[in-house]
Amino acid sequence: MDLVFDIGGTNTRISISEDGKTLGDIETFKTSDDLDQELTLLSDKVSVILNGRPILRVSGAVAGLFNSSNEKLLNSPNLSSWNNQPLKDKLEELFHSPVILENDAALEGLGEAVFGAGKESSIVGYLSIGTGAGGARVTDQKIDRASLGFEPGHQIIDKGHDLESKVSGESIVERFNQEASQINNPAIWREICHDLAVGLTNMVAFWSPEVIILGGGVSKFIPLQLLNQDFIQTGSFFPHLPKIILATLGDQAGLLGALLNLKYKP
């Protein structure tokens, strides 16, 4: 029995897989910014899902930048009290099983690249726009190697501002006093789309993807026609640009990516 989890800045999702290929029911609860409380919640929810069945392997996604061995978070903006704590050790003690950890947006990208919107492409650029903004480059259905992980949300868009501070759910509320789902003003979306187009053009310059997938809760509200207009202008240097498409797996993306990560890191 494989256990997979996806701990984001807002919600935690857990599921199990009996065959190593598909997921069972998904249990969702609010993520606690207190690590010990989060571990207690995980333990309680997992006990109910397992119903006495043993865990063989555990793989999980967590929001934040990991150290080189993926054992602890170095910088998690939404879970800052978790930083530099022995996360892997605590989880292995909790589950009495080996645990594999990876950045949440990277595993979402892996799930989408293999099972979702990018399954027909060899080189996928993934950007998740939710509470924050993150992503990864996935090549031939594997997350690319990286010495410091992938943090496209922290690329600098203009002096003193990164992409996350321009387009994430939290930043949109701070800038415009509205949730993304509430914005009807085309001028506001034009400003957001311009900043996002700059970020996507930078991703093309450094990652050269065949397709760019947008995931996360904010992405479903972004007017793609406006975004593509700005993308064509900011990316005019390139003879052709990758297509921008929306993610298709929803809440399953990170969990499926975690399941796939067991295959690549047994």
KAJO-V105336 format. One record per residue. N is the residue number from 1. SS is DSSP state (hx for helix, st for strand, lp for the rest). Layout:
BEGIN
n->{N N}
ss->{SS SS}
END
This chain:
BEGIN
n->{1 2 3 4 5 6 7 8 9 10 11 12 13 14 15 16 17 18 19 20 21 22 23 24 25 26 27 28 29 30 31 32 33 34 35 36 37 38 39 40 41 42 43 44 45 46 47 48 49 50 51 52 53 54 55 56 57 58 59 60 61 62 63 64 65 66 67 68 69 70 71 72 73 74 75 76 77 78 79 80 81 82 83 84 85 86 87 88 89 90 91 92 93 94 95 96 97 98 99 100 101 102 103 104 105 106 107 108 109 110 111 112 113 114 115 116 117 118 119 120 121 122 123 124 125 126 127 128 129 130 131 132 133 134 135 136 137 138 139 140 141 142 143 144 145 146 147 148 149 150 151 152 153 154 155 156 157 158 159 160 161 162 163 164 165 166 167 168 169 170 171 172 173 174 175 176 177 178 179 180 181 182 183 184 185 186 187 188 189 190 191 192 193 194 195 196 197 198 199 200 201 202 203 204 205 206 207 208 209 210 211 212 213 214 215 216 217 218 219 220 221 222 223 224 225 226 227 228 229 230 231 232 233 234 235 236 237 238 239 240 241 242 243 244 245 246 247 248 249 250 251 252 253 254 255 256 257 258 259 260 261 262 263 264 265 266}
ss->{lp st st st st st st lp lp lp st st st st st st st lp lp lp lp lp lp lp lp lp st st st st lp lp lp lp hx hx hx hx hx hx hx hx hx hx hx hx hx hx hx hx lp lp lp lp lp lp st st st st st st lp lp st st lp lp lp lp lp lp st st st lp lp lp lp hx hx hx lp lp lp lp hx hx hx hx hx hx hx hx hx lp lp lp st st st st st hx hx hx hx hx hx hx hx hx hx hx hx lp lp lp lp lp lp lp st st st st st st st lp lp lp st st st st st st st lp lp st st lp lp lp lp lp lp lp lp hx hx hx lp st st st lp lp st st lp hx hx hx hx lp hx hx hx hx hx hx hx hx lp lp lp hx hx hx lp lp lp hx hx hx hx hx hx hx hx hx hx hx hx hx hx hx hx hx hx hx hx hx hx lp lp lp st st st st st lp lp lp hx hx hx lp lp hx hx hx hx hx hx hx hx hx hx hx lp lp lp lp lp lp lp lp st st st st lp lp lp hx hx hx hx hx hx hx hx hx hx hx hx hx hx hx lp lp}
END
